């Protein structure tokens, strides 16, 4: 009878060890999966932060050839359909000048960092210009609405 009891105790101990190993494996897998989610949240935050800051700085940047007007003011002039005369910056009107500056600034920053992006300025349904190669997969976006007379000027920055 003693041998049957020892054999039963040994089987119970074996089951307990297997149970502990299974629980440990499940906890390890859950912890590992949770660590990957935190990394994705971090990447998401960095992408949105980069999109916001890049567009914000561009809109506040002053022009070299337009009497120190900001890019935001040039885009407002560009979007205002009732303006009649456009602001000229050297030989370029406000729309062409803002697009040229966006290409130069974003090309020297995001382009050199090999970061995919698309910067778009539009007024209502009218797309004023778009700079960058666009995003085919997932993207982080930030939009800036700017009052420009009749229509709302929308500036958006997408980071791929």
N, C-alpha and C positions, 0 to 999 in steps of 0.2 A: 503494500500500500504506500509505503514511503516513496518508492520509485515513481509511482503514478503522480503523486503530488509534486515531486521535483520536476517531472517532465512537464506538467501543466504550468508550473511557475516559470520554467524556462521558455515555454511557448508564449506566455503572457509578456514576459520581459522582451522577447523578440518582437512581438507585435507593438509594444510600447516604443522600442527603438525605431522601428519602421515608421510609426505614427509621428514621432518627433522629427525624423528626417524629412518626411513629406511636408509637415508644417513649416520646417525651416526652408525648404525649397520654395514653397509658395510665398513665404514672406520675402525671400531674396528676390524672386521674380517680380513681386509687386513693388519692392523698393527700387529695383533696376528700371522698371517701366516708369515709375514716378520721376526718376532722375531725368529721363529723356523728355518728359513733358515740360519740366522746368527749363530745359535748354531751348525748347521751341518757343516758350513764352518770352524768353530773353531775346531770341532772334526776332520775334514779332515786334517787341518793344523797340529794339534797335532800328529795325526797318522803318517803323512809323516815325520814330524820333528823327532819323536821317531825312525822311521825306519832308517832315514839318520844318526842320531847321534849314534845309537847303532852299526850299521855296520861300520861307520867311526872309532869309538873308537876301535872296535875289530880289524880292519885291522891295526891300528897303534900300538896296544898293543905289548909289547916285550915278548918274550918267557922266561920261567924260565929255561928250560933245553936245549935250543938250542943256547947258546952263545949270547943271547940278540937279536936274529933276530926277526923281526916283523912278525906278522901273515900274512901280505901281502907277505913278502918274502918267507915264508914257503909255501903259496898257489901257488906262482909263480913257486917254485921248484916242487911242486906237479903236476902242470899243464904242465910243460915242458917235452914233450915226448922224447926229445933227451938227457935228462940229464944223462942217464946211471946209475949213482949212485945218490941216493937220500940223502938229508940231514937227518941225524939221530939225534933224540932227546932222549937221554937215550936209551931205547929199541925200540922206535917207529920211523917209517919213518915220513917224513914231513906231508904226507896226514893224517895219523892216528893221529898224534900229534895235528894238526890243528883242526880236527874233535873233538877230546877229549876235547880240550880247549874251543871250541865253545859250546859244550854241558854243560861244567861246568860253563862258564861265563853266558850264556843265561839262564841256569837253575836257577842260583842264583839271577838273576835280573828279567827278564821277566816272568820266571816260578813262582817265588815267588810273583810277582805282579798279578798273574793269567791273564796275557796278552798272548793271542794266537799269535804265531809267526812261521815263517819258514825261516831259513837261508840256502841259497843254494850257492854252489860254483860249477861252471861248466866251461869247456874249450871246446868251439865249441859245438858239440852235446853230448859230454861226460860229464855226471854229476859226479863230483868228490865226493861230499857228500851233504847231506841235514840233517839239524838238526831242530827239532821242530815238532809239530803235524800238521802243515799245516792249511790252512784257507779254510773253506767250503763256507762261505758267502762273504761279502764284505771285501776288504783288502786294506791297504795302502802300497805301495811298493816303494823301492828305489834300483836302480842298480848301481854298480860300475864296469866299465870296467877297467881291469888292463892288461898291456902289459906283455906277458909271452913267448916270443919267437915266434914260428910259429902261434899259436892260441891266441885269446884274451880270457883271463880269465874273466869271469863275475861272480861277487858276488852280490847276491840280498837278500834283507831283506824284508819280508812281515809281516806286523802287522795286526792282525785280529780285 
